[in-house]
Amino acid sequence: MVPADVHATAYANARAAGVSMGKYLAELIRRDQLDESGRPVWAREAFGEPGQGELPMTG
């Protein structure tokens, strides 16, 4: 699930660019820079090392 504030920012950015949310996201993905293993270069900082996975949700 995308947090509401992140969704609102993406929507505002798409609107400012004069395109749909789908076109905006497609262009972001198209421009994503990948490392030698095909992983986005920013992923390690955001998510840690590959294979760590996510902790299970509780509650």
C-alpha positions as CSV (number, residue, x, y, z in Angstrom):
1,M,0.0,0.0,0.0
2,V,1.3,3.4,-0.9
3,P,1.0,5.9,2.0
4,A,-1.5,8.7,1.4
5,D,1.1,11.5,1.5
6,V,3.3,9.7,-1.0
7,H,0.3,9.1,-3.3
8,A,-0.7,12.8,-3.0
9,T,2.8,13.9,-3.9
10,A,2.9,11.6,-7.0
11,Y,-0.6,12.8,-8.0
12,A,0.5,16.4,-7.7
13,N,3.7,15.8,-9.7
14,A,1.8,14.0,-12.4
15,R,-0.8,16.8,-12.6
16,A,2.0,19.5,-12.7
17,A,3.6,17.5,-15.6
18,G,0.2,17.4,-17.4
19,V,0.0,13.6,-17.5
20,S,-2.0,10.8,-15.9
21,M,-0.7,9.1,-12.8
22,G,-0.1,6.0,-14.9
23,K,2.0,7.9,-17.5
24,Y,3.9,9.6,-14.7
25,L,4.7,6.3,-12.9
26,A,5.6,4.6,-16.2
27,E,8.1,7.3,-17.0
28,L,9.7,7.1,-13.5
29,I,10.1,3.4,-14.0
30,R,11.6,3.8,-17.5
31,R,14.1,6.3,-16.1
32,D,15.1,4.2,-13.1
33,Q,18.9,3.6,-12.9
34,L,19.9,0.0,-12.2
35,D,23.1,-1.5,-10.8
36,E,25.0,-4.4,-12.5
37,S,22.5,-6.9,-11.0
38,G,19.5,-5.1,-12.2
39,R,18.5,-3.6,-8.9
40,P,17.6,0.1,-8.6
41,V,20.6,2.0,-7.4
42,W,18.7,3.6,-4.6
43,A,17.2,0.2,-3.3
44,R,20.0,-0.7,-0.9
45,E,19.7,2.6,1.0
46,A,15.9,2.3,1.1
47,F,15.4,-1.4,1.8
48,G,18.8,-2.8,2.9
49,E,20.6,-5.8,1.4
50,P,18.8,-8.2,-1.0
51,G,17.3,-11.2,0.7
52,Q,16.6,-9.5,4.0
53,G,12.9,-9.5,3.2
54,E,10.3,-7.7,5.2
55,L,9.3,-8.4,8.8
56,P,5.9,-10.0,9.2
57,M,3.1,-7.6,10.1
58,T,1.6,-8.1,13.5
59,G,-1.5,-7.0,15.3
